[in-house]
Amino acid sequence: MSYDMPIAVQPDFTVLYEDDGVLAVSKAAPLLTHPTGDKNEPTLWHGVRELLAYELACGGQVSLVNRLDRETSGITLIAKTAEAARELGKAMQHRLLHKEYLAVVLGNPAWHVACCAEPILRMEDVAETRIHVRQCCHSQGRPCRTEFEVLRRVPARKHLPPMALVRCVPHTGRMHQIRVHLAYLGYPIVGDKIYGGNEQNYLDFIEQGWTPQLASRLYIERHALHAAALTFPYGEGRISVNSPMPEDMRLLLEDE
């Protein structure tokens, strides 16, 4: 497959689980999950189709059950048959998939566990923003809930502020939910160009790409969020898959 623009992104993913109907993979960041708009670049969807070329030739399909933001790494679930797609689609609809994420946040949370149930909607519906996709907590938004637990706290180090590793369990699936809720609680995800407190970071990145100036403000090229665990019903039982935290997030937590 050829692309009409040079880009450093490759369809980098690791197979975590596979059977006749289901495939679970862990994708890298900043890999797009699915083709979008007029972007012509590698995506997870393209890579999985290459992996499953034989199954596709024999009547199979590639149906992405859950999708992650470009800059979010971790587990994506794929149905390989129409039957599996229907079953997993119903499980998603009834919120029977249990998802856990790991996030590295700025600051030292004042709590060990927390729950945020603030509704979320698109910010431009209620306030001015220069970022079309930006969401916000607002009473007129759609109901959602996320639970958080601090797993590790790291004090300030040379050139790095205090940070914490947080386990995140979303009970709904709103756009940017974990990122919005953590920012609302006062502890935005490290590297978050939209919700980190300064919209200019996102605008500068879109215009100029990753620069030394952005590196000095954000510390990591993408937001430090990873889909680490997924349990889902399938057939007569439940299947659980796990994906270890990637190196770029581990480096943020090193003591030195």
C-alpha positions, -999 to 999 in steps of 0.1 A, spaced: 0 0 0 13 34 -9 7 68 7 8 102 -9 27 119 20 58 110 40 49 102 76 69 85 104 39 66 117 39 28 110 10 4 116 28 -9 148 8 -33 169 12 -65 189 -13 -94 189 -25 -101 225 -52 -127 218 -67 -144 188 -93 -171 181 -116 -179 152 -138 -149 158 -119 -123 178 -85 -105 177 -72 -83 205 -41 -62 197 -21 -34 215 -15 -5 192 13 21 196 9 58 196 5 80 175 -11 54 152 -46 62 140 -71 34 147 -91 38 115 -89 59 83 -105 93 89 -113 122 66 -89 128 38 -58 116 57 -38 91 37 -15 74 62 -10 40 78 -36 30 104 -43 1 127 -71 -10 104 -48 -12 74 -23 -33 94 -49 -57 107 -63 -62 72 -28 -72 61 -25 -96 90 -59 -112 83 -56 -113 45 -63 -150 43 -94 -147 66 -107 -118 45 -102 -138 13 -123 -165 28 -152 -142 37 -141 -128 70 -141 -91 80 -123 -66 101 -147 -48 126 -131 -25 152 -152 -30 184 -135 -1 203 -114 27 190 -86 47 207 -74 82 201 -43 85 179 -22 94 209 -36 68 232 -18 34 231 -31 0 241 -58 -25 236 -81 -26 206 -107 -54 201 -115 -66 166 -142 -89 154 -131 -112 125 -166 -125 116 -201 -110 113 -212 -133 142 -185 -120 165 -192 -84 155 -229 -88 164 -220 -104 198 -194 -79 208 -215 -50 195 -243 -61 218 -218 -64 247 -206 -29 240 -242 -16 239 -249 -31 273 -216 -19 288 -204 -54 295 -168 -46 285 -146 -38 314 -118 -14 305 -89 -1 325 -64 25 315 -31 38 330 -24 75 329 5 96 341 -9 129 354 7 162 364 8 169 401 2 149 433 -35 141 436 -51 150 469 -70 117 469 -61 80 467 -93 71 450 -118 94 433 -149 92 411 -159 119 386 -195 118 373 -195 152 356 -215 152 323 -195 160 291 -203 178 259 -185 196 231 -170 228 244 -179 250 214 -216 243 222 -213 264 254 -181 284 253 -154 297 229 -126 274 219 -101 273 190 -102 235 191 -132 220 174 -129 185 190 -124 198 226 -149 185 252 -157 199 286 -176 191 318 -210 208 318 -244 203 334 -260 201 299 -237 173 288 -243 135 285 -240 115 317 -207 97 323 -186 84 351 -149 75 356 -132 60 387 -96 67 395 -70 52 418 -35 65 424 -10 37 420 23 56 424 34 91 433 67 105 419 81 138 434 96 166 414 129 157 397 154 176 376 134 193 348 102 174 357 74 184 380 56 160 404 36 133 386 14 103 395 5 70 379 -33 67 380 -55 37 372 -86 48 353 -119 28 349 -144 44 326 -180 33 330 -192 51 300 -176 59 266 -178 96 260 -153 113 237 -120 121 256 -138 111 288 -107 102 309 -87 132 297 -116 156 304 -124 142 339 -87 142 350 -83 178 338 -116 187 356 -102 172 389 -71 193 385 -46 167 374 -44 167 336 -25 139 317 11 146 310 16 156 274 -21 164 268 -20 191 241 -58 199 244 -66 195 281 -32 203 297 -41 239 304 -29 257 273 -48 254 240 -18 270 222 1 237 227 -23 219 204 -24 247 178 14 250 178 17 212 173 -8 212 144 11 241 127 48 231 134 48 195 147 69 185 177 94 211 186 119 217 214 96 244 228 67 219 231 90 193 246 99 217 274 63 223 282 47 189 276 76 164 285 64 137 262 53 137 225 18 123 231 -6 123 260 5 96 286 -26 74 284 -26 36 278 -55 11 275 -40 -15 297 -67 -41 304 -98 -54 288 -123 -81 298 -152 -90 276 -179 -117 273 -176 -140 243 -192 -173 237 -198 -191 270 -173 -172 291 -152 -140 295 -118 -132 280 -93 -110 296 -63 -94 279 -36 -71 293 -10 -48 277 20 -35 297 27 2 300 49 14 272 84 27 276 77 64 270 53 64 300 76 44 322 104 69 316 82 97 330 81 78 363 118 71 367 132 85 400 162 101 382 
